[in-house]
Amino acid sequence: MTDPLFAQAGPVADGGSVMIIGALSDVGRALARVYGREGHPLILAARRVERLTADVQDLTMRFGVPVRSVELDVLDLAEHAAFLDGLGGLPDTVICVVGLLGRQQEAEKSWVQADLILRTNYLGPVCLLGEIANRMQTRGRGCIIGVSSVAGDRGRASNYLYGSAKAGFTAFLSGLRNRLSRYGVRVVTIKPGFIDTSMTRGMALPPALTAQPAEVAEAIWKAQVQGRDVVYLRPVWRLIMWIIRLMPESLFKKFKI
Amino acid sequence: MSAAGRKVRLSGWGRSPVAICPLLRPGTVTEAIGDGRNASSLIARGNGRSYGDASLNSAATLSTLRLDRLLAFDPVDGLLTAEAGLLLSDLLALFVPRGWFPPVTPGTRFVTLGGMLAADVHGKNHHIDGCFGDHVREFELLCGDGVVRRCSRSQNVDLFRATIGGMGLTGTILTVTLSLRRIETPWILQQTVRCRDLDETLAAFEAARSAPYSVAWIDCLAKGGGRGRALLYHGEHASSSAVPTGRRAPRLTTKPPRLRVPVDVPQWVLNGWTVQAFNALYYQQGRPGSTLIDYQHFFYPLDAIGDWNRLYGRRGFVQYQCVVPTAGGREALLQLLALISAGGSGSFLAVLKQFGSGCTPGQGGLLSFPMAGYTLAVDFPVTPAAFSLMLEMDKVVAGHGGRLYLAKDARMGSDMMRASYPDLDRFRAICSAVDPDRRYRSLLSERLAL
């Protein structure tokens, strides 16, 4: 298919398979484009799997890599093991972009909303990645990339239920990394600030601090290639969150942020 | 579910005018159909590369950029079907390595298929291959009455012709099927011809009639005997035998350009003196002769500079692109060049091209811009002086039976529109038939009473 006259310089892919959990999200879609471009076979996992048909077709035509979609409800904890058994082989890399901002004010009054936020951002991903981690440990190789959030770095009035779940998820990834580093399994924590996605649509976001999904996907791929552990996106968020974390609580509690 | 759009400041590539528009960004064709049916009034917007007010509607503007999936490709006849938001830059990155090229390409690759269709863009091969619409097999269109229609040369023919060049006013283009053409290499065999005045330039176009691609950069500020001096480039896709063995593959970029204009350049920087000096240097550096260059440098030289529209300052610029018929075309061009050089506020980039009569005469878009003749495109900063100059130029263009390109225009009046686009009434009737309330509107359609 490719003639040497057309050949373009590019990074050489290791070709390992990649599973994207939350493939219908904007970042999930962008990740599929990046990893497909780099030659990785793709497994796209989402709850409403029928919506992935057009994307599977698109990715196959674009990059000529094997692409398939699988149905997965991250909140259905009891089914995780069966889901992984049914994959026909554990993927080399698993990226989890599952997340739900939810409605903070409703969650303050209703346990139903709070429960959904905590399960989607914490319990579901933790149980699933935990099971995957055990299997990767047995295999002795693999990479788990968890997309957390800067919102987990310090709780704020406007979204602390989401933030507390992400804080827990960040701590989980940190512990997992610590546990698995001696077994050849890598764990990468991604902490985006604002991303321009349907989750944040309608919010007035400062452009300089807001990353596009494609930019996030490129950065995640780069973080994996470069062997990073914790990555802030955009990188300026590392500085911002450092300052925010340093603020004394007596001062911080008076801020409206 | 893209819900209510966030209000954003939008403009065309010329950065003037600016409008605050709720921006809808559906992620799938199904969502786009839902959004299109809900809005009281709307216009679709691709990558925002039309220059003026064509992609702006302050009630609702629907971005198609997330609708960019490939849907089908036939590697035997090169027929590609894709969602309308697919960028030409993506198409090129994906298909040039497989030996396929778009049938017609404008001067930037940062445009969407839907935008190319709605503006019925032309390229350096218009004299042979006509417009983009000539190579579109069919498309799906969400109309103002909420119905999705498939349009082709045998189905909904009127709507097909109204949508080609119809500036998005017939509805939201959802998918496009077009035929790509075979190429053997990503290289272009380019010839440069230096022309000392307008007559030499026009003669050079005639001499290059059989070349697949041709275009001239023209020095609009040259006066006297040198008026109309130009560098004419013509080229063809290089066959594999034309590329020396051992020649390395071209360095093609797939990422946004690294070189960007970081700030709005103050308007006074681009004055008669600096532009004149630039033009003189540019004219001198053009080396007559033949060379092998990659397709990106041949077709998209300005894409190498990110945000080049900031060169014209915060107030933005207008690109004046007109066409005048072959008969009397030379005189019209001389008058236009005289006006521009006397005004002294010409641009770096003035482009002259000879159009052919199209490859589907009587079958093309009802509001398509090209006609057999000469097209001249000049950038002007947004200043009162430039606007009065363009009014003078309008008179010359209208007087010679020419017209202006809607994808570039931001300032023409509705009188000139009506006088120069003879199929306008038919276009309006076709729009009303599928959109009784005329929900598809833009600042352009309101300005020009389309």
Chai-1 contact restraints between the chains, C-beta under 6 A:
chainA,res_idxA,chainB,res_idxB,connection_type,confidence,min_distance_angstrom,max_distance_angstrom,comment,restraint_id
A,T2,B,P97,contact,1.0,0.0,6.0,A-B,restraint_1
A,L5,B,T185,contact,1.0,0.0,6.0,A-B,restraint_2
A,F6,B,P97,contact,1.0,0.0,6.0,A-B,restraint_3
A,F6,B,P186,contact,1.0,0.0,6.0,A-B,restraint_4
A,A7,B,A249,contact,1.0,0.0,6.0,A-B,restraint_5
A,Q8,B,L252,contact,1.0,0.0,6.0,A-B,restraint_6
A,A54,B,R69,contact,1.0,0.0,6.0,A-B,restraint_7
A,D58,B,R69,contact,1.0,0.0,6.0,A-B,restraint_8
A,D58,B,L70,contact,1.0,0.0,6.0,A-B,restraint_9
A,M61,B,L70,contact,1.0,0.0,6.0,A-B,restraint_10
A,M61,B,F73,contact,1.0,0.0,6.0,A-B,restraint_11
A,R62,B,L94,contact,1.0,0.0,6.0,A-B,restraint_12
A,G202,B,R6,contact,1.0,0.0,6.0,A-B,restraint_13
